[in-house]
């Protein structure tokens, strides 16, 4: 009788609005009770509803209660049909309230994550990088959680296989703890794991999730800028696009195995600066300074002026052009392995101190702050006032000398710039 009753109402469009309003009410409150309002009845609706409620209706507004509708059904052969069941049969679906939908979504989500973690633990091991990443994603709702949930809404459990491939990539990469694997290109990584060299491109969900997984693995904030992504890839042993990242040098010798690279030797002999891309650097095995001392300058203009002052003499200077690019990181690591001592000089403002702190952390005791003392600050101080938002960046500084410099900036609220220190920098290098 339920099916027959629903068919009766479904065949007459005059009842469609009545049932739609009842469905909305159920979704909102989780039950069918109270009154239903229908505004501006059509003539067809007046005839249909009048037949159900046993009264003549005129076009205009009409209100009825669920109990009135149930009473009207009880007077027909459909007396055993309940209004709530009738509404579901009319739409041929289980109608859930908003709270019920949330509960169901939560339950389905929990089952999804539990199954995912079981599979990851079984395939890669409980302590594997991928398994630990997924545990953090679920537990902390970070490191790609929102993207995973969006993809799951869009493609269902198809996202599971993508996550397993990301876990496979983490297992394939160099271990970062003495592992023997060499760096791998991003396209090769995709081809090795999935047979698709573009699988981990950043425009793909798998590529963006790989970045999230690497951020968790190496305990960094998820990068937004392209150069920061390249730096994360480099940290993980991935060689991405290798020509967009570059660094500029003066007076540094480079070697392929035991043989010095002739092109860079020519630049040194001519006293000229030269640019190396990440592609150039990846072919080199060693970087050397004639005096085992390398001066790193953040500002391009200051670097150019300092190099001109060298007069063709063989000193070793590097320009990072602001935030350390992947190529600069690669070069710094080569110089550290050669036993060189590195001196870093940046602008004495919150951003410059922040960059310096990151550089010094790559080689404690082997990379030292240069021309970034209290005295240098007062020599280089400008009239530029620093905002509280910028000064807030100094709260995270780790290096003791730089932290002390940061406190001075908070007190003075003005920035210091390298341009005022060029003569002293040249004197230091030549000393």
Secondary structure, DSSP 8 states (H G I E B T S, - for coil): -HHHHHHHHHT-GGGHHHHHHHHHHHHHHSS--SEEEE-S--HHHHHHHHHHHTS---SS-EEEEHHHHHHHHHTSTTTT--HHHHHHHHHTS----HHHHHHHHHHHHHHHHHHHHHHHHHHH-TTSHHHHHHHHHHHHS-SSHHHHHHHHHHHGGGHHHHHHHHHHHHHHS--SSS-----EEHHHHHHHHHS-TTTT-TTSHHHHHHHHHHHHHTT-----SHHHHHHHHHHHTEE---SS-EEEEESEEEEETTEE-HHHHHHHHHT--EEEEHHHHHT--EEEETTSEEEEES-HHHHHHHHHHTTT----EEE--SS--HHHHHHHHHHHHTT-EEEEE--BSHHHHHHHHHHHHTSBTTEEE-S-SHHHHHHHEEEEE--HHHHGGGGG--SHHHHHHHHHHHHH-EEE-GGGGHHHHHHHHH-
